[in-house]
Amino acid sequence: MPQFSFKARKRSGELVQGILEGPDRSAVLSQMERQGLLPISLEASKGKKGIKPAKARQAAPNPASTSGSAAPPLFREWFSKKRKPKLQELATYTQQLANLLHSGMPLTVALNSMSHLESKGIPQEISVQLRGDVMEGKALSDAMSRLPHIFTDLYINMIRAGEQSGALEEVLHRLAAHFERFAEVRQKFVSALIYPIIVGTVGVGIIALFMTVILPKFTQIFTDMKVPLPASTEALITVSRLSATYWWLAPLVGAVGAILYQRFSSNPSGRRTLDRWKLTMPIIGKVFKLNLFSQFARTLATLLKNGVPVLTALKITENVMPNTILAEAIAKTREDVTDGKTISQPLARSQVFPQLMIDLIKIGEETGDVPGSLQSVAETYEDQLTIALRVMTNLVEPAMIILMAIGVGGLLFSILSAMFQITSSIGNR
């Protein structure tokens, strides 16, 4: 019978190696699972059958450290506990697990393979822990609930629904598509803000360079000439001197402002005020609303489509909403649904959600396809969001250029007017 040499870890963490016999690789993996071993490597070999502790060495193989990172284990452990994965990273991890299950792998074997795959943003220790919990008899959703910094309530409840319906692989594919879509929308936001940020940074840098380096040289020339200067130039020189003397006020004011904003936004009343203000801002407020409406519709549709109960789906959607105004409206809707009412009626009474969304949800309730209607709502508002972001970008770009032109032009005007004043004074002598 073929023999396979292996390296594995016991549940206690002890590293062992040895040789096992089996008709094929899958049979040996199953045999190792029954013995409570977590495989690290498994290769066809010939030798004396048995299991023995691995020799201690400085770089003992560890499935949690095969990513090539040189960071110390304690640092990696701290970092993995603190950092939440990005949407695209979670989508990639979910898609990898779905593909392994689709290939016919049992869940424990798939999780073991995940511990060897490079998955940016999600440490390999996560897959090792999930596999250990599943081998102990826990459901995958229960194992994931022990890692709230990685897996959200939405993720866990969808996995639980997939386990109960026997469609875990399909649910994983839907989850991956869900997170990829959200990551795409977020990327559109980032792309729309890149240009204004770059232009603004360059403009501030140019003005700062002019005020701190170039203007002082002109100031010395003006002083030596002993000629009366225009009021605009005098004001500019005064601002330059104050900036050079009290430069430390800028970071201090910035720090104080950040602290005050943090305190205000952490207060429930303050955060509610900020969230309402975001929805009523000109131009960008429309972008915020379209993003929130599409996020609400897509999240709720994804949950309902995968068999999550309505009340649980509404609760999860309420928790993931980044805006308290919408979250309060969803909470009120959930209370009314508990009383036996439909979703569309309490949503309409909240006067927060648009009539188009209400009408489409109502049609879904009448036809028995609320998830499908919510999916249509999400796609509609995502298309409108793309257009709104393009319009916002087209308005912001010329506005930033105009502001830069005014700032730089004002500086040049002050210097040139002083130069003309000096030239006229010399000509009159």
C-alpha positions in Angstrom: 0.0 0.0 0.0 1.4 3.5 -0.8 3.0 5.4 2.0 2.9 9.2 2.6 5.3 11.2 4.7 3.7 14.1 6.5 4.2 17.0 8.8 1.3 18.1 11.0 0.3 19.8 14.2 -1.7 18.3 17.1 -4.5 20.3 18.5 -2.2 21.2 21.4 0.1 22.9 18.8 2.8 20.3 19.0 4.6 19.7 15.6 4.8 16.0 14.5 6.0 14.2 11.4 5.9 10.6 10.2 4.6 8.2 7.6 1.1 6.8 7.1 -0.2 4.2 4.7 -3.3 4.6 2.6 -4.8 3.8 -0.8 -4.6 7.5 -1.8 -3.9 11.0 -0.6 -7.6 11.6 0.4 -7.7 8.5 2.5 -4.6 9.5 4.4 -6.0 13.0 5.0 -9.1 11.5 6.4 -7.0 9.2 8.6 -5.1 12.3 9.9 -8.4 14.0 10.7 -9.5 11.1 12.8 -6.3 11.3 14.7 -6.7 15.0 15.4 -3.8 16.1 13.2 -3.8 19.3 11.2 -1.8 18.6 8.0 1.0 20.9 7.0 2.5 18.9 4.2 1.8 15.4 2.7 4.0 13.7 0.1 4.3 10.2 -1.3 7.2 8.5 0.4 8.8 5.2 1.4 10.0 4.6 4.9 9.1 3.2 8.4 5.5 3.9 9.3 4.7 5.9 12.4 4.4 9.3 14.0 7.1 11.1 16.0 7.7 14.7 17.2 9.4 16.9 14.7 13.0 18.0 15.5 13.0 21.4 17.1 14.6 24.1 15.0 14.6 27.8 14.6 12.2 27.9 11.6 9.8 25.1 12.3 7.1 24.9 9.6 3.9 26.6 10.6 0.8 26.8 8.4 0.1 30.2 10.0 3.5 31.6 8.9 4.0 30.4 5.3 3.0 33.7 3.8 6.6 34.8 3.6 6.2 37.6 6.2 9.2 38.3 8.3 7.1 39.9 11.0 7.4 38.4 14.5 4.6 36.0 15.5 3.4 38.3 18.3 3.2 41.2 16.0 1.3 39.2 13.3 -1.1 38.0 16.0 -1.7 41.6 17.3 -2.1 42.9 13.8 -4.6 40.2 12.7 -6.7 41.0 15.7 -6.8 44.7 15.2 -7.1 45.1 11.4 -10.4 44.4 9.7 -10.1 43.1 6.1 -11.1 45.3 3.2 -14.2 44.4 1.2 -12.2 43.1 -1.8 -10.0 41.1 0.5 -13.0 39.4 2.1 -14.5 38.8 -1.4 -11.3 37.1 -2.5 -11.1 34.9 0.6 -14.8 33.9 0.2 -14.4 33.2 -3.5 -11.3 31.0 -2.9 -13.2 28.9 -0.3 -16.2 28.6 -2.6 -14.0 27.4 -5.5 -12.4 24.7 -3.2 -15.8 23.4 -2.2 -16.9 23.4 -5.8 -13.9 21.2 -6.7 -15.4 18.5 -4.4 -13.2 19.1 -1.3 -14.8 18.4 2.1 -15.1 21.6 4.2 -12.2 20.7 6.6 -9.9 19.8 3.7 -10.8 23.1 2.0 -10.1 25.1 5.1 -6.8 23.3 5.4 -5.9 24.3 1.8 -7.0 27.9 2.7 -4.4 27.9 5.4 -1.7 27.5 2.7 -3.2 29.9 0.2 -2.1 33.5 0.0 -5.1 35.6 1.0 -4.2 39.3 1.4 -5.8 40.9 4.4 -6.9 37.7 6.2 -4.2 35.9 8.1 -3.7 32.2 7.5 -4.3 31.7 11.3 -7.9 32.4 10.6 -8.3 29.4 8.4 -6.4 27.2 10.8 -8.7 28.3 13.7 -11.9 27.7 11.6 -10.7 24.3 10.6 -9.9 23.3 14.2 -13.4 24.4 15.3 -15.1 22.6 12.5 -13.2 19.4 13.3 -14.4 19.7 16.9 -17.9 19.5 15.6 -18.9 23.2 15.4 -20.8 24.6 12.5 -18.8 26.9 10.2 -21.1 29.8 11.1 -20.5 29.3 14.8 -16.8 29.1 14.2 -16.9 32.4 12.3 -18.9 34.0 15.1 -15.8 33.7 17.3 -14.0 36.1 14.9 -16.2 39.2 14.7 -13.3 41.4 13.6 -13.2 39.3 10.4 -16.7 38.1 9.7 -19.7 40.4 10.2 -23.2 39.5 11.3 -24.3 39.6 7.6 -21.6 37.1 6.7 -22.3 34.8 9.6 -26.0 34.7 9.1 -25.7 34.0 5.4 -23.3 31.2 6.1 -25.8 29.8 8.7 -28.6 30.0 6.2 -26.5 28.2 3.6 -25.7 25.4 6.1 -29.3 25.0 7.0 -30.4 24.8 3.3 -27.5 22.7 2.2 -26.3 25.3 -0.3 -23.1 26.6 1.4 -21.1 26.7 -1.8 -23.8 28.8 -3.6 -24.1 31.2 -0.6 -20.3 31.7 -0.6 -20.4 32.6 -4.3 -23.2 35.1 -3.6 -21.3 36.6 -0.7 -18.2 37.0 -2.8 -20.2 38.8 -5.5 -21.9 40.9 -2.8 -18.6 42.2 -1.4 -17.1 42.7 -4.8 -20.0 44.9 -5.8 -19.6 47.0 -2.6 -15.9 47.2 -3.2 -16.5 48.4 -6.7 -18.9 51.2 -5.4 -16.4 52.3 -2.8 -13.6 52.4 -5.4 -15.8 54.8 -7.5 -16.0 57.1 -4.5 -12.2 57.0 -4.0 -11.6 57.6 -7.7 -13.9 60.6 -7.7 -12.0 62.2 -4.8 -8.4 61.5 -6.0 -8.3 64.5 -8.4 -9.6 67.1 -6.0 -7.3 65.9 -3.3 -4.2 66.0 -5.6 -5.1 69.5 -6.9 -5.8 70.8 -3.4 -2.6 69.4 -2.0 -0.6 70.9 -4.9 -2.3 74.3 -4.5 -1.6 74.4 -0.8 2.0 73.3 -1.3 2.6 76.1 -3.9 1.1 78.8 -1.7 3.1 77.6 1.3 6.3 77.5 -0.7 5.7 81.0 -2.0 4.9 82.4 1.4 7.9 80.8 3.2 10.6 80.8 0.6 10.0 83.2 -2.3 8.1 86.1 -0.6 10.8 86.7 2.2 13.4 87.4 -0.6 11.1 89.9 -2.2 10.4 91.4 1.2 14.1 92.1 1.7 14.3 93.8 -1.7 11.2 96.0 -0.9 12.7 97.0 2.5 16.1 98.0 0.9 14.3 100.1 -1.7 12.4 102.1 1.0 9.4 102.6 -1.3 5.8 102.7 -0.1 4.1 99.4 -1.0 0.5 98.7 -2.1 -1.9 97.7 0.7 -2.3 94.2 -0.9 1.5 93.7 -0.7 1.7 94.9 2.8 -1.0 92.6 3.9 0.7 89.7 2.1 4.0 90.4 3.9 2.2 90.6 7.2 0.6 87.2 6.7 4.0 85.8 5.6 5.7 87.0 8.8 2.9 85.8 11.0 3.0 82.4 9.3 6.8 82.1 9.8 6.4 83.2 13.5 3.3 81.2 14.5 3.6 78.2 12.1 3.0 75.9 15.1 -0.6 77.2 15.4 -1.7 75.4 12.2 -1.0 71.8 13.5 -2.3 72.8 16.9 -5.6 74.1 15.5 -5.8 71.0 13.3 -5.4 68.7 16.3 -7.9 70.6 18.4 -10.4 70.6 15.6 -9.9 66.8 15.1 -10.5 66.2 18.8 -13.6 68.3 18.9 -15.0 66.6 15.8 -14.3 63.2 17.2 -16.1 64.0 20.4 -19.0 65.6 18.6 -19.3 62.6 16.2 -19.0 60.1 19.0 -22.0 61.7 20.8 -25.3 60.1 19.5 -26.9 63.6 19.1 -23.8 64.9 17.3 -23.5 62.0 15.0 -27.2 62.2 14.2 -26.7 65.9 13.3 -23.7 65.1 11.1 -25.6 62.2 9.3 -28.6 64.4 8.6 -26.3 67.2 7.3 -24.6 64.7 5.0 -27.9 63.9 3.4 -28.9 67.5 2.8 -25.6 68.8 1.5 -25.7 70.3 -2.0 -24.4 68.0 -4.8 -22.5 65.6 -2.6 -25.6 64.9 -0.4 -27.3 63.3 -3.4 -24.2 61.0 -3.8 -24.4 60.0 -0.1 -28.1 59.2 -0.4 -27.8 57.1 -3.6 -25.0 55.1 -2.0 -27.0 54.5 1.2 -30.1 53.5 -0.7 -28.3 51.0 -2.9 -26.4 49.6 0.1 -29.7 49.1 2.0 -31.4 47.4 -1.0 -28.5 45.2 -1.9 -27.8 44.1 1.7 -31.4 43.3 2.4 -31.9 41.5 -0.9 -28.8 39.4 -0.4 -30.0 38.3 3.1 -33.6 37.5 2.1 -32.5 35.7 -1.1 -30.4 33.3 1.0 -33.1 32.4 3.4 -32.4 34.8 6.4 -35.7 35.6 8.2 -37.1 39.1 7.5 -36.7 40.4 11.1 -33.1 39.1 11.3 -32.3 40.5 7.9 -33.7 44.0 8.9 -31.7 43.9 12.1 -28.5 43.1 10.3 -29.1 45.7 7.7 -29.8 48.3 10.4 -26.5 47.4 12.0 -24.4 47.8 8.8 -26.0 51.1 7.9 -23.3 53.9 8.3 -26.0 56.6 8.6 -28.0 56.8 11.9 -31.0 58.5 10.1 -31.5 55.5 7.9 -30.7 53.1 10.7 -33.5 54.6 12.8 -35.9 54.3 9.9 -35.0 50.6 9.4 -35.4 50.0 13.2 -38.9 51.5 13.1 -39.7 49.4 10.1 -38.6 46.2 11.9 -40.9 47.1 14.8 -43.8 47.5 12.5 -43.0 44.3 10.6 -43.1 42.5 13.9 -46.7 43.7 14.2 -47.5 41.9 10.9 -47.2 44.8 8.5 -45.4 44.7 5.2 -42.0 46.3 4.6 -43.2 48.9 2.2 -45.7 50.6 4.5 -43.4 51.5 7.4 -40.6 52.4 5.0 -43.0 54.9 3.3 -44.0 56.4 6.7 -40.4 57.1 7.6 -40.2 59.7 4.8 -36.5 58.9 4.4 -36.6 56.4 1.5 -37.6 57.6 -2.0 -41.0 56.7 -3.5 -39.4 54.7 -6.3 -37.9 52.3 -3.8 -41.2 52.0 -1.9 -43.2 51.3 -5.1 -40.8 48.6 -6.3 -40.8 46.9 -2.9 -44.6 47.0 -2.9 -44.6 45.3 -6.3 -42.3 42.6 -4.9 -44.6 42.0 -2.0 -47.5 41.6 -4.3 -45.7 39.2 -6.6 -43.9 37.3 -3.8 -40.4 38.3 -5.0 -39.2 41.0 -2.5 -35.5 40.0 -3.0 -35.8 40.4 -6.7 -37.4 43.8 -6.4 -34.7 44.9 -3.9 -32.1 43.7 -6.3 -33.6 45.9 -9.0 -33.7 48.9 -6.6 -30.0 48.4 -5.8 -29.0 48.2 -9.5 -31.1 51.3 -10.3 -29.5 53.4 -7.6 -26.0 52.1 -8.3 -26.4 53.3 -11.9 -27.6 56.7 -10.7 -24.7 56.8 -8.3 -22.2 56.3 -11.1 -23.8 59.2 -13.0 -23.9 61.4 -9.9 -20.2 60.8 -9.1 -19.3 61.7 -12.7 -21.3 64.9 -12.4 -19.7 65.8 -9.1 -16.3 65.2 -10.5 -17.0 67.3 -13.5 -18.1 70.2 -11.2 -15.3 69.8 -8.6 -12.4 69.7 -11.1 -13.0 73.2 -12.6 -13.9 74.6 -9.2 -10.6 73.5 -7.8 -8.7 74.9 -10.8 -10.5 78.2 -10.4 -9.7 78.4 -6.6 -6.0 77.6 -7.4 -6.0 80.3 -10.1 -7.5 82.9 -7.7 -5.0 82.0 -4.9 -1.9 82.0 -7.1 -3.1 85.0 -9.1 -3.6 87.0 -5.9 -0.1 86.3 -4.8 1.4 87.3 -8.2 -0.7 90.4 -8.3 0.6 91.5 -4.9 4.2 91.0 -5.9 3.8 92.6 -9.4 1.9 95.6 -8.1 4.8 96.2 -5.7 7.3 95.9 -8.5 5.4 98.4 -10.6 5.3 100.7 -7.6 9.1 100.5 -7.2 9.7 101.0 -11.0 7.5 104.1 -11.0 9.2 105.5 -8.0 12.6 105.0 -9.6 11.4 106.7 -12.8 10.2 109.8 -10.9 13.6 110.3 -9.2 
